[in-house]
Structures are given as C-alpha cells and as structure tokens.
Amino acid sequence: MERGLLVSLVILVCSPSRGVSQPIIIQDPGSVTGIEEGEVTVPCSMTGVRPGPVRWYRDTGSGRQYLYSTAPPPNERNDPRVSLVHQYHPTDSSIRIVRLTVSDSGMYYCDKYGGIDVTLIASGSGSRLSVGALPPLIITQDPDPVTGTEEGEVTVPCTLSRVGAAGPVRWYRDTGSGRQYLYSTAPPPSNERNDPRVSRVYPDHLADLSIRIVRLTVNDSGTYYCEKYRGSVETLIASGSGSRLSVREKFRPPVIEGPQRRVLAGNAVALTCRSNGPPGTKFTWKKNNRTVPGEQSNTSSLQTAKEDIRSTVTCETTDPRTQQTLSSEPYSLGASITVKPDVSIEANPESVKVNESVSLTCRARGFYPERVSVSWVQQGGAVEPAAERGENAENEDGTFSRNSVLNVTVTQELSGATVSCRVQIEGLAEPVHKEHTLVETDPKPDPEPPCSSNLFLVSVFLLVKLALLAAINAFLFVLLKLEQRRLKRVDAE
C-alpha cells in the first residue's frame, strides 16, 4: 500500500504541467541478492514510451560506472556479462547479470535518455545488489598413489567440493618444463588436443571430474593435476594437489640368454633368464621338459654333452603378486656348444715316384656347428688354395662331416715334406689339424764328389789294400813256421 502511494506521488511530482506525460522509471526499492558465480535479474520498468535508449550504471560508492545500454555512449562498451531480460520490450528494461563476483555488489541505476542529443529525461531510484561469496572451491585428488599395468586401464580421481562457475576442468601431467597437456572438458587450448586414450568416468556429473586412461604405457607414469578454470578468459581458480600414477610393465614371458661364446661339449654352459617380474619372482629351469633340480635363480649352469646339440631348455617365472606363471621360448643348447671334429688324412696312393701325383683326402667327422672352414697348409706355411673343399653331410646324431681333397705332385723338393689339413669351427680356440708326410719310392742318386774327395778315397783304398796284403803275408809266414815244426817232430819220431 505504501509502495503504491510512493509510486503515485512520483507520478504526480514528475508529471509536467503540459499535456505530454514524461516516462516514469520504476525500480525495486528492496535489495536484490545473488551468489558468486551465479546470475541475477535487476528489474527496471517504465510508464510512457519515448524514443531513446535506456542505460544502466552502477555506483559502488567510489564513483558511477557505465554498465550496459542498447546504444552505448561514446568510448564506452557494454559489460559482456549483462543482457536484457526481454529483448525489444517497450516498457521492461530489466537486465540479467551472469557469472557474478563479490565486486558486483552496489547500487544499479536505470536511466532513460531521449532526443537526438540523448538527454537524460528520467532516472530510477536504484536497486541495491548484494552478492554473497561462495565457499572456496576445493579440488580433491587421491593422495595415495594410483597404480596401473602396461596395456591396461586406470582411473585418476578428481572431485570438486561444489559445482563451480562456468568454465572447463583441465588435466595436466607433471609441472614445470615437463608439464604436458592431457585432457579438457571443453575445447582444448590453442595448439593442443586431447589424448584419445582419456575420457571422463562420469560424463554428466558436475562435481566428479575423474578420468579414465586406457592402453597404458610405462611412459604414462607421473603426477596428474586436475585444474578448474572460469570464464571465457579461462582464469585458473582451483588446482588439485595431484595424483601420482605408477605404471608397471606388463608381466611378460622370460627370455633365455646364452653365453657370448660357445663352449666345448662336456663343459658347463651358463644361461641367464631375463624377466621383468618384480622382486621375489620365482624361476624354474627345465631341460627337455624335465625340471632341473636345485636351479631356482635366474641363472643356471648346465653340464653339456655331445648329445645336447638337440636338447632344449626353458625357464618359467612366477609373479609373486598374481601367481601367474609364464614360460620362455625353448632355448636350443646347440646354440651354445661346440663338438670338436675328428680329423684324419688318407693318401691315395700311400707312396709315389718323383713327379707323380698323390690325392690327399682330409676327413672331418662329427663336428658342430655346421659352419666350418677347411684349409690345407704345406710345409713352410704356404696355403694351398687349389683344394676341393667339399660339402657338409649331416649325421644321424645332428653333427656334420666334410671331406676336402688336395692333389699334390711330389717333386724332389716335396719328397718328405709335410702337408697339414686344418679344420676350424666356432668355439675352438685353435683349429684341429692333421699332418701327412709325402713319401716317394725312387732312391735319391748320390751326388758327384769333388776332386779332393776322390783323392782321399783312393788313398784310403790303397792303404787298406796294403794293410790287407801285409796281414795275408804275416798269416802265411806263421803257417809256414808251424808246418816246419810239425815236419821236424815227424822226422824225430
């Protein structure tokens, strides 16, 4: 009733004495209240329609500030948060203010201007706007580490203490120079794009902004920050303390690694089982599908034999967290051992005459691995390149044999010379070699003696002849004396 009387009094006072009525602006004399980050309507209506704009001003106590108009004054511009409640309404010029802040509190005046020169013809009594502050926006992230497994998925939590102002929530990984953009609930910043593996756990929830990451990799490990932005300028208003994500490798089958060099069959070979399992992973070794007793670490020393070139070894690992057991691919012991060849040489024929040829066959038997080098070396270190190397033949036990043939013409210089066949395979420090001595049947002619040698021999011959004659004469003389004595005894008798 009192408000009606006041409006009537304003109409009577403001009415001109002439017949043309002036517009009367009516504003709510009570306070208008709003909440920070919300919106509010500030009313303004008028009686009588006159050409010209309506302009809004705000008085905060320290001065009058322009706010909004359908025709802004020169050098002014409208607050982008303000709009008319009813567009093109002839008498209602109420405004709506969105994304309120505490500093929006104050008196709001609705003024009517008319004429070409835009003269103030009516002004409202003002409406007081009071904007209440919201409690601080708090982002909660799980302080405990979040763990995931390679190729799996994980949820990184983020909740808001209340529904925030308009604006996106964005996710980043790590800070400083290593900070990387990950995901946003609104279009990403310039020159960025969302990780296609990331999505919201609850797309329609206003306060739970947790994300799900799929197809995890070890490189996804890090600290993830959930941040809330406000407005079109996207001002950061809250940030979470971060959630630590640790991505462990997927438990994969182990791999057996052999020694860098082959060992001779009959010796022990050292094997290593490589696994990405956690501490406490259990290891089981098997040879030809039979468990090797006493071998429970990731290394094994296995005694080998010639027959092991066809043996296989596997390593099984058990994850102590899940009790999952995985087995390696079979490892061939033949990749780590060497079987020494038996080497012999056969000559056909066994002996020859000078300038005749002999065929030498080098037989390498029972060697492993297959790759072999057979060479011939003559006495003095000369390598004989003209040999027939031959080809490998596989034996029933998996070893190999090879023959290499060398044809040699035995000259006087080569008579009695040595020819060697050398066989080298991987894993042997020195080649295995076999020697053969070339033999020829023709005697060697005596060389012509020099003149001095002939004289010496003649002298020796003459001396021997003279000594022999002297010995014969002496012998005959003794026989003669003995005969004379015998005759005398006969006569005496």
C-alpha positions as CSV (number, residue, x, y, z in Angstrom):
1,M,0.0,0.0,0.0
2,E,2.8,2.4,0.9
3,R,4.8,1.4,-2.2
4,G,1.7,2.2,-4.4
5,L,1.3,5.6,-2.7
6,L,5.0,6.4,-3.3
7,V,4.7,5.5,-7.0
8,S,1.6,7.7,-7.3
9,L,3.4,10.5,-5.6
10,V,6.4,10.2,-8.0
11,I,3.9,10.2,-11.0
12,L,2.3,13.4,-9.7
13,V,5.5,15.1,-9.0
14,C,7.2,14.2,-12.2
15,S,4.2,14.9,-14.4
16,P,4.7,18.1,-16.5
17,S,2.2,20.9,-16.4
18,R,1.7,20.5,-20.1
19,G,-0.3,17.7,-21.7
20,V,2.7,15.4,-22.7
21,S,3.5,12.9,-19.9
22,Q,7.1,12.2,-19.0
23,P,8.3,8.5,-18.6
24,I,8.5,7.2,-15.1
25,I,11.2,4.6,-14.2
26,I,10.2,2.1,-11.6
27,Q,13.0,0.0,-9.8
28,D,12.6,-2.3,-6.9
29,P,13.4,-0.4,-3.7
30,G,14.4,-3.6,-1.9
31,S,17.7,-5.3,-2.2
32,V,18.5,-7.8,-4.9
33,T,20.7,-10.7,-3.8
34,G,22.9,-13.1,-5.7
35,I,25.5,-15.7,-5.2
36,E,29.1,-15.5,-6.6
37,E,29.4,-17.3,-9.9
38,G,25.6,-17.3,-10.3
39,E,23.2,-14.9,-12.0
40,V,20.6,-12.3,-11.0
41,T,18.0,-10.1,-12.5
42,V,17.9,-6.3,-11.7
43,P,14.4,-5.0,-12.5
44,C,13.6,-1.8,-14.4
45,S,10.2,-0.8,-15.9
46,M,8.8,2.5,-17.1
47,T,5.5,4.1,-17.9
48,G,5.2,6.0,-21.2
49,V,7.2,5.2,-24.2
50,R,9.6,7.7,-25.5
51,P,12.3,7.3,-28.2
52,G,15.8,6.9,-26.9
53,P,18.0,4.4,-25.1
54,V,17.9,3.1,-21.6
55,R,21.3,3.0,-19.9
56,W,22.4,1.2,-16.8
57,Y,25.0,2.5,-14.3
58,R,26.5,1.1,-11.2
59,D,27.5,3.1,-8.2
60,T,29.9,1.3,-5.9
61,G,30.3,4.2,-3.5
62,S,33.6,5.4,-5.2
63,G,32.0,6.5,-8.4
64,R,29.4,5.9,-11.0
65,Q,30.4,3.3,-13.7
66,Y,28.8,2.6,-17.1
67,L,27.4,-0.9,-17.4
68,Y,25.0,-1.5,-20.3
69,S,22.8,0.1,-23.0
70,T,21.2,-0.7,-26.3
71,A,23.1,2.3,-27.5
72,P,26.4,2.8,-25.5
73,P,27.8,6.3,-25.1
74,P,31.0,7.2,-27.0
75,N,34.2,5.5,-25.6
76,E,32.2,3.0,-23.6
77,R,31.3,-0.6,-24.1
78,N,28.8,-3.0,-22.5
79,D,29.8,-5.5,-19.8
80,P,29.7,-8.8,-21.7
81,R,28.0,-10.5,-18.7
82,V,25.0,-8.2,-18.9
83,S,21.9,-8.6,-21.2
84,L,18.3,-7.6,-21.4
85,V,15.8,-10.0,-19.8
86,H,13.2,-9.1,-22.5
87,Q,14.6,-8.1,-25.9
88,Y,12.7,-5.2,-27.6
89,H,10.2,-4.9,-24.8
90,P,8.8,-1.3,-24.9
91,T,8.5,-0.9,-21.1
92,D,10.6,-3.6,-19.4
93,S,14.4,-2.8,-19.4
94,S,15.3,-5.3,-16.7
95,I,18.8,-6.8,-17.0
96,R,20.4,-10.1,-16.3
97,I,23.9,-10.3,-14.9
98,V,25.7,-13.7,-15.1
99,R,29.0,-15.0,-13.6
100,L,28.6,-12.8,-10.6
101,T,31.5,-11.7,-8.4
102,V,31.5,-10.2,-5.0
103,S,32.8,-6.9,-6.5
104,D,29.5,-6.7,-8.5
105,S,27.7,-5.5,-5.3
106,G,26.4,-1.9,-5.4
107,M,23.6,0.3,-6.5
108,Y,22.3,-0.1,-10.0
109,Y,20.5,2.8,-11.8
110,C,18.3,2.5,-14.8
111,D,18.3,5.8,-16.8
112,K,16.1,6.9,-19.7
113,Y,17.5,9.1,-22.4
114,G,15.6,10.9,-25.2
115,G,16.1,13.2,-28.2
116,I,18.7,13.4,-30.8
117,D,21.2,14.7,-28.3
118,V,20.5,11.8,-26.0
119,T,19.3,13.9,-23.0
120,L,18.6,12.3,-19.6
121,I,14.8,12.5,-19.1
122,A,14.2,10.0,-16.3
123,S,16.2,8.1,-13.8
124,G,15.2,5.2,-11.5
125,S,15.7,5.3,-7.7
126,G,18.2,2.4,-8.0
127,S,18.3,-1.2,-6.9
128,R,20.8,-2.5,-4.4
129,L,22.6,-5.7,-5.4
130,S,24.3,-7.8,-2.8
131,V,26.5,-10.7,-4.0
132,G,27.3,-13.3,-1.4
133,A,30.7,-15.1,-1.6
134,L,30.8,-18.8,-2.2
135,P,33.0,-21.0,-0.1
136,P,36.4,-21.7,-1.7
137,L,36.3,-24.3,-4.4
138,I,38.4,-27.2,-3.3
139,I,39.6,-29.9,-5.7
140,T,40.3,-33.3,-4.0
141,Q,42.6,-35.8,-5.6
142,D,43.6,-39.2,-4.0
143,P,46.8,-38.7,-2.0
144,D,47.6,-42.4,-2.4
145,P,49.5,-43.5,-5.5
146,V,47.4,-44.9,-8.3
147,T,48.9,-48.0,-9.9
148,G,48.3,-49.5,-13.3
149,T,49.7,-52.1,-15.6
150,E,51.0,-51.6,-19.0
151,E,48.3,-52.1,-21.7
152,G,45.6,-51.9,-19.0
153,E,43.5,-49.0,-17.8
154,V,43.3,-46.9,-14.7
155,T,41.1,-44.2,-13.1
156,V,42.6,-41.0,-11.8
157,P,40.2,-39.4,-9.3
158,C,39.2,-35.7,-9.1
159,T,36.2,-34.3,-7.3
160,L,35.0,-30.6,-6.7
161,S,33.7,-29.5,-3.4
162,R,30.9,-27.7,-5.1
163,V,29.6,-27.0,-8.6
164,G,32.0,-24.4,-9.9
165,A,31.5,-21.5,-12.2
166,A,31.2,-21.9,-15.9
167,G,34.5,-23.0,-17.4
168,P,36.4,-26.1,-18.2
169,V,38.3,-28.6,-16.0
170,R,41.6,-29.5,-17.5
171,W,44.1,-32.2,-16.8
172,Y,47.9,-31.9,-16.9
173,R,50.7,-34.3,-16.2
174,D,53.7,-33.1,-14.1
175,T,54.8,-29.5,-13.7
176,G,57.5,-27.1,-14.8
177,S,59.2,-27.8,-18.1
178,G,57.9,-31.3,-18.1
179,R,54.2,-30.2,-17.9
180,Q,52.1,-31.8,-20.6
181,Y,48.5,-31.1,-21.5
182,L,46.3,-34.2,-21.3
183,Y,42.5,-33.5,-21.4
184,S,39.8,-30.9,-21.1
185,T,36.0,-30.9,-20.6
186,A,35.9,-28.0,-23.1
187,P,37.7,-27.5,-26.4
188,P,41.5,-27.8,-25.7
189,P,43.7,-24.7,-25.6
190,S,45.3,-23.4,-28.8
191,N,47.7,-25.9,-30.4
192,E,46.7,-28.7,-28.0
193,R,44.5,-31.7,-28.4
194,N,43.0,-34.2,-26.0
195,D,44.8,-37.6,-25.6
196,P,42.4,-40.0,-27.3
197,R,43.0,-42.6,-24.6
198,V,41.5,-40.3,-21.9
199,S,37.8,-39.9,-21.1
200,R,35.6,-38.9,-18.1
201,V,34.4,-41.6,-15.9
202,Y,31.1,-39.9,-15.3
203,P,30.5,-37.6,-18.3
204,D,27.3,-35.9,-16.9
205,H,28.5,-35.5,-13.3
206,L,29.0,-31.8,-12.3
207,A,31.4,-32.4,-9.4
208,D,33.2,-35.7,-10.2
209,L,35.7,-35.0,-12.9
210,S,37.7,-38.2,-12.6
211,I,39.3,-39.5,-15.8
212,R,39.9,-43.0,-17.2
213,I,43.2,-43.7,-19.1
214,V,43.3,-46.8,-21.3
215,R,46.1,-48.6,-23.2
216,L,48.6,-47.6,-20.5
217,T,52.3,-47.4,-21.2
218,V,55.2,-47.1,-18.8
219,N,55.7,-43.6,-20.0
220,D,52.3,-42.6,-18.6
221,S,53.8,-42.7,-15.1
222,G,53.8,-39.2,-13.4
223,T,51.8,-36.8,-11.3
224,Y,48.4,-35.8,-12.7
225,Y,46.8,-32.4,-11.8
226,C,43.1,-31.6,-12.1
227,E,42.5,-27.8,-12.6
228,K,39.4,-25.7,-12.7
229,Y,39.1,-22.6,-14.9
230,R,36.5,-19.9,-15.0
231,G,35.1,-17.7,-17.8
232,S,35.9,-17.2,-21.4
233,V,39.3,-16.0,-20.5
234,E,39.7,-19.2,-18.6
235,T,41.2,-18.0,-15.3
236,L,42.6,-20.7,-13.1
237,I,40.6,-20.7,-9.9
238,A,41.5,-24.0,-8.3
239,S,44.0,-26.8,-8.7
240,G,44.3,-30.2,-7.1
241,S,47.3,-31.4,-5.2
242,G,48.0,-34.1,-7.8
243,S,47.6,-37.8,-8.1
244,R,50.7,-40.0,-8.5
245,L,50.3,-42.6,-11.2
246,S,52.8,-45.5,-11.4
247,V,52.5,-47.8,-14.4
248,R,54.4,-51.1,-14.1
249,E,55.4,-53.2,-17.0
250,K,53.2,-56.0,-18.1
251,F,54.4,-59.3,-16.8
252,R,55.9,-60.8,-19.9
253,P,57.3,-64.3,-20.7
254,P,61.0,-64.5,-19.8
255,V,63.8,-64.7,-22.3
256,I,66.9,-67.0,-22.0
257,E,70.3,-65.6,-22.9
258,G,73.2,-67.9,-23.6
259,P,76.9,-67.2,-23.2
260,Q,78.7,-64.9,-25.5
261,R,81.0,-67.7,-26.8
262,R,80.3,-71.4,-27.4
263,V,81.8,-74.0,-25.0
264,L,83.1,-77.4,-25.9
265,A,80.6,-80.2,-25.3
266,G,81.4,-81.8,-22.0
267,N,81.8,-78.5,-20.2
268,A,79.1,-76.4,-18.3
269,V,77.2,-73.7,-20.1
270,A,76.0,-70.6,-18.2
271,L,72.4,-69.5,-19.1
272,T,70.5,-66.4,-17.8
273,C,66.7,-66.0,-17.6
274,R,65.7,-62.4,-18.2
275,S,62.4,-61.4,-16.7
276,N,60.6,-58.1,-15.9
277,G,58.9,-59.6,-12.9
278,P,59.0,-57.8,-9.5
279,P,61.4,-58.7,-6.7
280,G,60.6,-62.2,-5.4
281,T,59.9,-63.6,-8.9
282,K,60.4,-67.4,-8.8
283,F,62.4,-69.2,-11.5
284,T,62.2,-72.8,-12.6
285,W,64.5,-74.3,-15.2
286,K,63.6,-77.3,-17.4
287,K,65.8,-79.3,-19.7
288,N,63.9,-81.3,-22.3
289,N,60.7,-80.6,-20.3
290,R,62.2,-82.1,-17.1
291,T,62.8,-79.8,-14.1
292,V,66.5,-79.2,-13.4
293,P,66.9,-79.8,-9.6
294,G,68.4,-77.1,-7.5
295,E,68.2,-74.4,-10.1
296,Q,65.9,-71.7,-8.7
297,S,67.6,-68.4,-9.5
298,N,67.7,-66.5,-12.8
299,T,71.0,-68.1,-13.8
300,S,71.8,-71.8,-14.4
301,S,75.0,-73.7,-15.1
302,L,74.2,-76.8,-17.1
303,Q,76.6,-79.6,-17.8
304,T,76.6,-80.5,-21.5
305,A,77.4,-83.5,-23.7
306,K,77.6,-84.1,-27.4
307,E,74.0,-85.3,-27.4
308,D,72.8,-81.8,-26.2
309,I,73.1,-80.2,-29.6
310,R,69.4,-81.2,-29.9
311,S,68.4,-80.5,-26.3
312,T,66.2,-77.6,-25.3
313,V,66.0,-75.6,-22.1
314,T,63.1,-73.4,-20.9
315,C,62.7,-71.0,-18.0
316,E,59.5,-70.5,-16.1
317,T,58.8,-67.4,-14.0
318,T,56.0,-66.9,-11.4
319,D,54.8,-63.4,-10.5
320,P,54.6,-63.3,-6.6
321,R,51.7,-60.8,-6.8
322,T,49.4,-62.7,-9.1
323,Q,50.9,-66.2,-9.0
324,Q,50.8,-66.0,-12.8
325,T,53.4,-68.4,-14.4
326,L,54.9,-67.7,-17.8
327,S,57.4,-69.8,-19.8
328,S,60.2,-68.7,-22.1
329,E,60.6,-69.9,-25.7
330,P,62.6,-73.1,-25.8
331,Y,66.3,-72.4,-26.0
332,S,68.5,-74.8,-28.1
333,L,71.6,-75.8,-26.3
334,G,73.1,-76.4,-29.8
335,A,73.4,-72.6,-30.0
336,S,75.9,-72.6,-27.1
337,I,78.1,-75.7,-27.5
338,T,80.7,-76.9,-30.0
339,V,81.6,-80.5,-30.8
340,K,85.2,-81.0,-31.8
341,P,85.7,-82.8,-35.1
342,D,87.8,-85.9,-35.6
343,V,90.2,-85.2,-38.4
344,S,92.2,-87.7,-40.5
345,I,94.1,-87.7,-43.8
346,E,94.1,-90.5,-46.3
347,A,96.7,-90.7,-49.2
348,N,96.0,-92.5,-52.5
349,P,98.4,-94.0,-53.2
350,E,100.4,-94.0,-50.0
351,S,103.7,-93.6,-51.8
352,V,104.6,-92.3,-55.2
353,K,107.5,-91.9,-57.5
354,V,109.1,-88.5,-58.2
355,N,106.9,-86.2,-60.3
356,E,103.8,-88.4,-59.8
357,S,100.6,-87.1,-58.1
358,V,99.0,-88.2,-54.8
359,S,95.4,-87.5,-53.8
360,L,95.1,-86.4,-50.1
361,T,91.6,-86.6,-48.5
362,C,91.0,-84.7,-45.3
363,R,88.1,-86.2,-43.4
364,A,86.5,-84.0,-40.7
365,R,83.9,-86.2,-38.7
366,G,81.3,-85.4,-36.1
367,F,81.7,-81.6,-35.8
368,Y,79.1,-79.0,-34.7
369,P,78.0,-76.3,-35.5
370,E,77.7,-76.7,-39.3
371,R,79.7,-73.7,-40.4
372,V,83.3,-75.0,-40.9
373,S,86.5,-73.8,-42.5
374,V,88.8,-76.5,-44.0
375,S,92.3,-75.4,-45.3
376,W,95.5,-77.1,-46.4
377,V,98.9,-75.8,-45.5
378,Q,102.2,-77.1,-47.0
379,Q,105.5,-77.2,-45.1
380,G,106.8,-73.7,-44.7
381,G,103.4,-72.2,-44.1
382,A,102.3,-71.9,-47.8
383,V,98.5,-72.2,-48.0
384,E,97.3,-74.5,-50.8
385,P,94.3,-72.9,-52.5
386,A,93.6,-75.5,-55.1
387,A,91.9,-78.0,-52.8
388,E,88.3,-79.2,-53.3
389,R,86.5,-78.0,-50.2
390,G,83.6,-80.4,-50.4
391,E,80.2,-80.0,-48.8
392,N,78.8,-80.8,-45.3
393,A,76.9,-84.0,-44.7
394,E,74.6,-84.3,-41.7
395,N,75.0,-87.3,-39.4
396,E,72.2,-89.1,-37.6
397,D,73.2,-87.5,-34.3
398,G,72.9,-84.0,-35.7
399,T,76.6,-83.5,-36.2
400,F,78.2,-82.9,-39.6
401,S,81.1,-84.3,-41.7
402,R,83.0,-82.9,-44.6
403,N,85.7,-84.2,-46.9
404,S,88.3,-81.9,-48.6
405,V,90.6,-83.3,-51.4
406,L,94.0,-82.0,-52.3
407,N,96.0,-83.3,-55.3
408,V,99.8,-82.9,-55.0
409,T,102.6,-83.6,-57.5
410,V,105.5,-85.0,-55.5
411,T,108.7,-83.3,-56.7
412,Q,112.2,-84.0,-55.4
413,E,111.8,-80.8,-53.3
414,L,108.5,-82.1,-51.8
415,S,109.8,-85.6,-51.1
416,G,109.5,-86.0,-47.3
417,A,107.6,-82.7,-46.9
418,T,104.7,-82.3,-44.5
419,V,101.1,-81.2,-45.6
420,S,98.6,-80.2,-42.9
421,C,94.8,-80.1,-43.0
422,R,93.3,-77.6,-40.6
423,V,89.6,-77.6,-39.5
424,Q,88.2,-74.5,-37.7
425,I,84.7,-74.2,-36.3
426,E,83.2,-71.7,-34.0
427,G,84.0,-72.3,-30.3
428,L,87.5,-73.7,-30.9
429,A,90.4,-71.6,-29.7
430,E,92.7,-73.3,-32.2
431,P,91.9,-75.2,-35.4
432,V,92.1,-79.0,-35.3
433,H,94.9,-80.1,-37.7
434,K,96.3,-83.4,-39.0
435,E,99.7,-83.8,-40.8
436,H,100.8,-86.1,-43.6
437,T,104.3,-86.7,-44.9
438,L,104.8,-87.1,-48.6
439,V,106.7,-90.3,-49.4
440,E,108.3,-91.2,-52.8
441,T,109.8,-94.7,-53.8
442,D,112.7,-93.6,-56.0
443,P,116.1,-93.6,-54.2
444,K,118.0,-90.4,-54.4
445,P,121.1,-90.5,-56.6
446,D,124.5,-90.0,-55.0
447,P,125.9,-86.6,-55.7
448,E,129.2,-86.2,-57.6
449,P,132.1,-85.9,-55.1
450,P,134.6,-83.1,-55.6
451,C,138.2,-83.9,-56.7
452,S,139.8,-83.7,-53.3
453,S,137.3,-86.2,-52.0
454,N,138.2,-88.7,-54.8
455,L,141.9,-88.5,-54.0
456,F,141.2,-89.1,-50.3
457,L,139.1,-92.1,-51.2
458,V,141.8,-93.5,-53.4
459,S,144.4,-93.1,-50.7
460,V,142.3,-94.8,-48.2
461,F,141.7,-97.7,-50.6
462,L,145.4,-98.2,-51.2
463,L,146.2,-98.1,-47.6
464,V,143.5,-100.7,-46.8
465,K,144.8,-102.9,-49.7
466,L,148.4,-102.7,-48.4
467,A,147.4,-103.5,-44.9
468,L,145.4,-106.5,-46.2
469,L,148.4,-107.8,-48.1
470,A,150.7,-107.4,-45.1
471,A,148.2,-109.3,-43.0
472,I,148.0,-112.1,-45.5
473,N,151.8,-112.4,-45.7
474,A,152.1,-112.5,-42.0
475,F,149.4,-115.2,-41.8
476,L,151.2,-117.3,-44.5
477,F,154.5,-116.9,-42.7
478,V,153.0,-118.2,-39.4
479,L,151.5,-121.2,-41.2
480,L,154.9,-122.0,-42.8
481,K,156.7,-122.0,-39.4
482,L,154.0,-124.2,-37.9
483,E,154.4,-126.7,-40.8
484,Q,158.2,-126.8,-40.5
485,R,157.9,-127.7,-36.8
486,R,155.5,-130.4,-37.4
487,L,157.8,-132.0,-40.0
488,K,160.7,-131.9,-37.6
489,R,158.7,-133.8,-35.0
490,V,157.8,-136.4,-37.5
491,D,161.4,-137.0,-38.6
492,A,162.4,-137.3,-35.0
493,E,160.0,-140.0,-34.4
